[in-house]
Amino acid sequence: MHELDSWREEMRSAYLYRVVSDHEAGSARQVLFLELARAAEQQAGLWAAELRRRGVAPPEAYRPDLRSRVVAALIPVFGVAPLRNMLAALKVRGMSLYHGPAPHGTPTSADFREKRHRAADGGNLRAAVFGVNDGLVSNASLIFGVAGANADSAVILLAGVAGLLAGAFSMAAGEYVSVRAQREFYEYQIALEREELDQYPQEEAAELALIYTAKGVAGEEARRMADALIQDPDKALDTLAREELGLNPEELGSPWGAALSSLFAFSIGAAIPLLPFAFLSGSLALPGTVLATAICLFGVGAAISLFTGKHALVGGLRMLAIGGAAGAATWLIGRAMGVALG
């Protein structure tokens, strides 16, 4: 029954709010989560009244389910920030407090779009660079391992192609599952928020004002901001998802897009150490692979430095050292196995 499920969800939220509040004892966040716990209990009371109106007696007491008890037990050990996605999935609001600074004014749709494009563009580029790096290191190591066993060029080429295909499709499948799961999580949480906004707009405004207050906004200003946002349902839903759940409703990536991007990026990286064996003959193929891999490892390391803030030369040399160590290790293992197997 929908009403009973909603009662359980609100009581579960209240239970976890109190656990978080206890963990935040002595801080402004303690007060916020206590207020959110009370608000969730009030919401549960409304659902209980609806159950009685339908002739159904609500449960006498709430008993946390196993998942809630596990998360509650983890909070004192790890803190709230590392568990914020789990807590958001359990309908615990206020997780945006563990993401960034306090707002300085009423957020706008333009602000949200600008932030989304910056994050999306940077994230896609970062994913592409790391995808190429994964393909490069893994397939180069495979090729060096097979070459160390004294296999001929045809066998090395076949192993490299198999490694490219297996790795690329494995990466694509993993990205599809990961993004699909994240998208379903976002959609479920946002749907819950939309339903609550439609039914209890003033209660949602009060919760949002509490979060703004905990972020350092003065009480009257926080309430004014929250009331102004609630007047625009689309903007209100967007902001509630961000501020209460710590989610970005516009960052619902495409599972197929992520899968294809991962497949192509990995394939590009994995093809580089393979090309010398496709176009060079005899004793030139392996040195060609070593040279091509070394150049690309340095280039990938330099590109990664754009995200880490390290000097490009340092990043390039570090990646060259890491990739070189992986390749040397697999070559030595392949060499030992080739000798042992005769």
N, C-alpha and C positions, 0 to 999 in steps of 0.2 A: 504494500500500500504506500502510495506516494507520501502521504502525511506522516506515516510512521518512519519512513526512511529519512524524511526531512528532520523529524524530531531527533533521530539518532545522530544525524550529521551535526546538528547544532550542539547537542550535548557532547559529542566527541570534540568539537571545536572548543567548547568551554573547558573541558578537561585538559586539553593540551595548552590552552591559553594560560591556565593556572600553573602548569608545569613550567612553561616558558617564563611566566612572571616570577616564580620562585627562583629560577636560575638567574634572572636579572635583578635580584633583590638589591635594593639600595640605589637603583638608577631610575631615571625618568621612564624608561621602558617598562619597568615593573608596573607602574600606574596604568600605562597604556594597555598592557595585556590583561590586567585585572578588569579594566573597564570593558575591554572586548569580551572577556569571559562573561561578565554580567549581561552584556548585550546579547551574546549568543544564548544565554539561559532565558532571557526574555523572549527571544525568537522561538526557542523550544517551547516556551509556555504558550505561545500563539498556536503552534502546531498541535500541542496537547489539547487545547481548547477546540480546535477543528476536529480532532479525533473524537472528543466527547460529543460534539455536535452530530457526528455521524453515528453515534452509538457505540463507539469503540473505546475501551478503557486504555489509556496510555500506560506504559510500564511504570511501576512504582519507583524504580531507581534506575540510573544508567550504569551499565557495566561495560567498561572499555573493552573493545575487541583486542585480539592479539597484536595486530599491526600497531594500534595506538599505544599499547603498553610497551612494545619494543622501541618505538620512536621516543616515548617518554623516558625510557631507561637510558637511551643514548644521549639525550640532551645534557645531563650533568657530566657525561664523559667527554663529549666532543664539542659542546656548545651549540648555539642555535644556528650560526652562520653556515657551517658545513652541512647542516641538515635542512636548510631553508626550502629546497625543492621537495623533499619528503613532506615537510610541514605544509607547504602550499598545496600539495596533492591531497592532504587531509583537511583542506579548507581552513587552514590557519592563516588569518590575515596579518598584515603588517610586516611581511617579509622584505618589503622594499627598504625597511630600515637598515637592513644588512647589505645593501647594494651601494648606496651612494649618499651624497650630502643632502641637506635639507633643501626644499624648493624655495625659490626667492620670489615667486609670484605664481599666478594661476597659469598652469601649463596650457599650451595651445596645440592644435593639430599640426601646425607648421613646425613647432618645436619637435613634436614626436616624429614627424616624417624626416626631418633633418637628421635626428639622432639615428633613426632606423637606417637611413641610407649610408651614413658613415659606418655604422656597425656592420651592416650587410656587406658593403663593398670591402671593408677591411677583412671581415671574416671569410668571404669567398676567396680573396687573394691569398690569405694565410692558408686556407684549406688546400688550394691548388699547389702552393709551394711545398707544403708538407706531403701532399700526395705524390708529387714528383720525387721528393726525397725518399719516401718509402719504397717506391718502385725501383729507384736507382740502387739503393743500398741492398735491398733484399735480392734483386735479380743478379746484381754484380757478385754478391756473396755466393749465390747459387752457382753461377758460372765459374767462379774461382775454385769453388769446392770440387766441381766436376772436373775442371781442368787439372787440379792437383792430383787427381786419381789417374792421370795420364790417358784420359779419354781422347778420342780423335775429335776433329772439328765438327763432324756431322752429329756426333752424340752431344757435344756441348751446345750446338745450335738447337737441337731438339729439346734438350733440358731447359735452355733459356726461353724458348717459345712456350713450353709447358708452364714454366714459372711465371711468365708474363700473363698468360691467360688465367691460370689459377689465382694468382694474386689479384689481378684486376677484377675478376668476377667476385672474389671473396670480399674485397674492399667495397665493391658496389652493393653487394647484398647487405653487408654490415651497415653501410650508410643509409640504405633504404629503411632497414628495420629501426635504426636509431632515430631518424628524422620522423618516420611514421609514428613511432611511440611518443615522441615529443609533441608532435602535432595533435595527436589524440588527447594527450594530457592538457594541452592548452585549450583545445576546443571544449573539453568537458568542463574545465574550471571556468571558462568565460561564459558558457551556457548557464552554469549555476549562478554566476554573478548577474547575468542578464535577467534571470527569473527573479532574483531577490530585488534587483533594482526596480522591476515592474511592480512588484507586490509591496515593497517596503522602502520607498525612496528616501524618506526622512531618516529611517534607521541607518541606511547606507551612508547618508550624508554625515550623520553623527559619528559613524566609525571612521570615515575618511578624515573628519576634523580632528579626531583623536590622534590619528597617525601623523597629520601635519603638525599637531602640537608637540608630539614626541620628537619630531624632526627640528624643533626649535622655533616654529611659527607661533606668534602670540595667539592666545585663545580666541579673541574676537575675529582676528584676521583669518585664522584657520577655519572658523565656522563660516565666515563670509565666502572664502574660497570654495569650500565644500558645497554650500548652498548654490553658488553661481554655477558650479559644474553640473549639479543635479538637474538644472533647468534644461540642459542639452543632453538628451539620452545617449546619443552616440559618443559624445566627448566624455560623458560621465562613465560609460562602460569602459572606454579606453583607459581613463584615469584610475578607476577602481581596480581594473586588472593589474595596472602597474603598481599602484600604491598599496593596495591591500594584499595582492597575491605575489607581487614582485615579478609579474609576467609582462611580456610585450606582445599584445594581441596582433601586431602587424608582422611579427617575425615568425609566421607560420610557413616555414620553408617547404618546398616541394620535395617529397621523398624521391620521385623519379629524377628530378633535377639534381639532387644531391648524389644519387646513385650514379648517374651518367657522368657528372663532373668528377667524381672519385675514380670511376673506371678510366676515363680519358687521362686524368692526371697521372695515375699510377702507370698506365700503359706507356705514356711518354717517357717517364723515368726509367721503366723497366726495359724499354727498347734501346736506350743509349749504350749499355754495355754489350748488347746483343749484336749491334750493327757491324762491328769489325769482323765478327765471325761470318756474317752474311756477305761481306764485300771484300774481305782480305783472305788470302790463302796461306796455308802452312804456318810457319813460325811467326808471321807478322800479326796474326789475329789476336793472340793473347796480349802482347805488348800494346797493340792498338786499343784493346778493351781497358787495359790499365790506364793508359793515357787519357782516353775519353772519359772514363769514370772519375779520374782524379780531377780533371778540369771541371766537370759538372758538379762534383762534390764541393769544390771550392766555390763555384758559382751559387749553388744552393745555400751554402753556409753564409755567403755574403748577403744573399737575399733575405735569409732569416734574420739577419742583424737589423733589418728594417723594423722588425717587430720587437726585438729585444733591446734595442738601443745600443748594442755593442758596436765597436768599430768593425767595418766590413772585412778588413784584413784578419782581425781576430776571429770573427765568425767563420770566415772561409777556411782558415787554417784549422780551427777546431773541428769543423765538419769533415775536413780532409783527414784529420787524425782519427776521428771516430770511424768513418767509413773505411779507411785504410786498415784499421785494427780488425774490423769485422771481416773484411776481405782476406786479410792475412790469416786470421784464425780458421776460416772455412777452407782456405787453400791447404793449410797444414793438416787439418783433419782429413780432408780429401786425400791428401798425399799419404797419410798414415793408413787410411783404409785401403787405398790402392795397393800399397805394399803388402798389407796384411792379407788381402784377398788374392794376391798373386798377379 
